[in-house]
Amino acid sequence: YTKLNYDFKPRRAPLRQPTSLSTLYIMDYQSRMHELGLDYGFPTLQLDDQRYAFQEGMWVSEPRSLSGFDKRVSRDSQETTRLLREENFFLKVKVELLLDMLTETTLKLLLLEDQLQEKDEVQTQRK
């Protein structure tokens, strides 16, 4: 008995149950909207925390309403930003001061090296 000799005999599919017809075609437009909630409004899109709606052929950003938590977070972040800016300003002042000190010290060192070289030249000329 080979695979080529046997006959393929699939099972018969069960009969389908009759389906009920929808009554939506009987309802008027307003009744369908109320019954099925078909009033979708404008298509919207959310990117990060901002929502956009497609109105009259353009994407328009929707205004955000801040909840109490969002307002507190916003206020806290504004305060943190202010503190960080102050700290950044003071750090820039410190860096500027340190650069001035480094420049002054480097200049003094160069002057001392020049004086030492002149002394050595004077001593070598005397010998």
Helices and strands as residue ranges (DSSP letters): H 29-36, E 44-47, E 50-55, E 58-61, H 68-126
